């Protein structure tokens, strides 16, 4: 029943985004009729949608007032602009970056926090909509950042968000592959949950190595995974294996390179890519229930 409910709920999440129902509800509590009025939608459909959302814990319901509302956490996860798979990927990963990137992942890297505070040159490869790039730029105003991604529409959104976030003066975005991003002499290069999606992660790793300074650091963030399938047969592995079947593997296999690491590649596979690219130091620097964080050095 839980699986079936989640399957049906997924479609209604898409509907909620595309019709702006989450964003409208996040502005304040509302009855079904009031939310329908805010969004120019059908009250009867909205009532059914809200009941399903409340049953799944996606919104709150007050029986005394018959009003629905969203907690701060629900709004953070759901009340974002509607869009396609690229928006969805960012919505899944961004909360983890917001919670961990500045407080724990960067401090876990040897010497990197001081470099960023004093003024470093940073490349965020496969940056998508720029969530990680902008978070770093907001925290470290003395550093300069280049975000790159092969998907042009994502970069358009990233540029707008950098401007809205007040960091356009120190963030530059470009449309290019991970094996051809511009610039050299980087103090820090980062790949956030994207190396396993690439058709040729080895070519990307080699390009990253030559773009780094001799004392530079490559921050690799990947989905949490054991090295063998047996270690991933759990709720997190279930999410990642199923997502990988529909997204990560098709993306990698559609590109030249011959790799198909998948979302549950594990530490040994990532270490092998780094080693073959010429890096000599590799360690797990941090972890969360959803991500593994590696520090890779030339």
N, C-alpha and C positions, 0 to 999 in steps of 0.2 A: 504493500500500500504506500509506503514512503517513497519508493522508486517511482511508482505510477503517478503519485501526486506531484513529485518534482518534475516529471516529464511534462505533465500538463501545465504546471506553473511556469515552466520556461517560456512557453509561448505567450503567456500573459505578461511576463516580464518585458518581452519585446514590445507587446502592445502598449504597456504602460510607458515605456520610453518614447515610442513613436508618437503617441498622442499627448505626451507631456503630463500624464497623470501624476507621476511621482514628483516632478518639479512643482506642479501646482499644489499638491498636498503638503509638500515640504514648507510652503509659505505659511501654513497654519491649519489647524483642525477644520474638518469639513464633513458635513453629511454627504451622502451619495448625490443628492440633488445639488448641493452647493458645489461639489467638485465637478459635476457635469456642467454646471453653469460657467465655472472658471475655465473649462477646457472646450466648451462648445461641443459636448458629446452627449450621447443618449443616457439619461438618468437610469433607465432600467439596466442597461449594459454595465454602467459604472457601478451600480449597486452590487451586481453579481461579481464583478471584478474585485471590488473592495472586500467582499466577504471571503473570496478565495485568497486574497492577499493576507488578510488577517488570520485566516486559518493556518497559513504557512509561516506566520511570524514576520512577514515582510512589512506590515503596517500594524498599528495599534487600533483597538476598538474600545470605546467607552459605552457600555450598554445603557448607562443612565442618560446620556445625551444623544445616543445613536450617532456619535461623531467618530470619524477616523482621523488618525494623526500619524506622524512619523517621529521616531526618536532621532537624536542627533546621529547615532550610528547608522540607522536605516537610511537617513537622508544622504549621509556621506557615501554609502555604497550604491544607492539607487537613483538619487535625484541629480543625474548628470545628463548632458546633452545626448540626444538620440543619435544613432549612427550605425555603422556596419561592424564587421568582425574586428577591425582595428580599434574602434572605440571600445568594443567588448573586452578585448585583450587588456587594454589599459585599465579598464574598470576593475578587472580581476587583480592585476598586479600592483596598481598604484597604492592601495592601502598599505601593502607590505613595505613598499619603498618609503612611504610617508612615515611609517612607524619605526623603520630600522636603518635606513640609509645613513642619515646624519647621526643618530644617537649611538649606533653600534657597529655598522659595517665599515664606515670610513675610519673610526678610531681603531679598528682591528688591524689596519694596514700599517706596516712599519714605516714611519716617517712621513706618511702621506698627509695627515692633518696639518702638520706644520707647513708643508709646502703649499697646501691649499690656502691657508690663512695668509701666508706671505705673498702669494701670487704664483699660481701654477698654470700650466697649459694643459688642457684636458680635452680628450676626445671621447664622446659617448657614441659608440658604434651600434647601429640598429636601434636608434633612440625612439622610434615610433612617434608618438605624439609629443615627445619631449618631457614627460613627467619627471624622469630622473635627472635630466639635464637642468631643468628649471629649479628643482629642489636644491641641487648643488650650487647653482649660480646664486640663488637667494641666500644661501648660508655662507658662501665664500665670495664676497664682492670684489676681492683683489685678484681673482683668477679669471682666466678667459676660457670659454668653452666652445667646442665645435660638436654639434650633433649631426649625425648622418643616418640616412635610411634610404632604401631603394624605392620606397613607396611615396610618390610625389604628393598625394593628398594628405598623407600623415604629416609630411614636412610643412605643408601649408598651414595645417592646424597648429603645429608646434610653433611656427613663427608668430602666429596670432597670440598664442598663449604666453609666449615669452614677452611679447609687448604688453599684454594685459597684466603679467606678473611683474613688470617693472625691471626686467633683466635684459632687454633687447640690446642694450649697449655693450654687454659682455658675453652674449650668446650668438653664435652664428650657426645656421642650419643649412645643410646641403643634401641634394638628392644624389646618392651614389651608393654603390655596393660596399659591403664590408671589406672587400679585397682591394678597393680603389679609393677609399676616402682620402682627402687631401691633407697635406701638412706633415711635418716631422718635428722632432724635438719635444714630444709630449712627455710631461711628467707623469700623467695618469691617463690610461685608456680603460674604458669600461664597456662590457657587454652585459646587458641585463636581460636574462631570460630569452636570449635570442640565438646563442651559438648553436644550440641543438636544432634550430630551425633551418640552418643554412645547408645548401647543397654541397658547399666546399668550405667547411669550417677550418680546414688546414690552411687553405689559401688566405683566409681572413686572419688566422693566427700569425702567419708569416708576415703579412702586411703590418699587423699591429706591432710585431717585434721590431721591424725596421723603422717604424714611425716613432717608437719610444726612445727617450734618452737612455744612455747606458745604465743609469741608476733609476730608470722609470719603473712603473708598476702597472700591471694589467689586472684589473678587478673583474673577475668572472663571477656572475651570479646566475645560477642555474636552478631548476626545480629540485626539490629534495628527492633523493633517490638512492637506493642501495645499488650495488654493482650487479646483482642478480635479480631475476624476476621474483623469486620467492620472497625476497626482502621487501618487495613493493606491493605485496598483496594485502593492502590495507585501504582505508577510506581515501587517503591522500593519493596513493598510487592509482586507485580506481579513477579518480578525477583526471589525473594526468595521462594515464594510458588511453582513456576514452577521448580526451581532448587531442592527444597526439594522433590518434587514428584519423580524426576528422580535420586536423589542422597542421600539426607539426610535420608529420611524415609527408603528406601531399605537397606541402610547401618545399621541403627539401628535395623530394624526388622530382619536382617540376623544374629544378635548377640543375645546371651542369655541376659535376664534382664527384658524384658517385657516393656521397655520404647520406645516411638516413639515421642519425643518432637517436631521434625520438626524445620525448620529454623526460623519459626515465633513463637517461644514458648512464648516470652514476659517475662517481668520482674517477674511477679508473679510466673510463673512456675520455673524459675531459683532460685528464692528466696526459694521456697518450697523445692527444692532439697538440697540447702545449709542448710536450717534449719533442715531437717530430718537427715542430715549427722552430726549434732551436732554443727554447727557454730552458733554463737550468735549475730554476727554483720554483717549487709548487707546494703550496700548503693550504689546508682548509683553515680559513681565518675566522669564520663565524657560521652560524646556522640558525634557522628558525624551523618550525614545523613544515614550512612550505618551500624554503630555499636553502641551498648550500652556497657558501661564499668562499671563493678561492683567491688567494694572492699569488700571482704569477710574476716572476722576475726574469730578466734576461740572463 
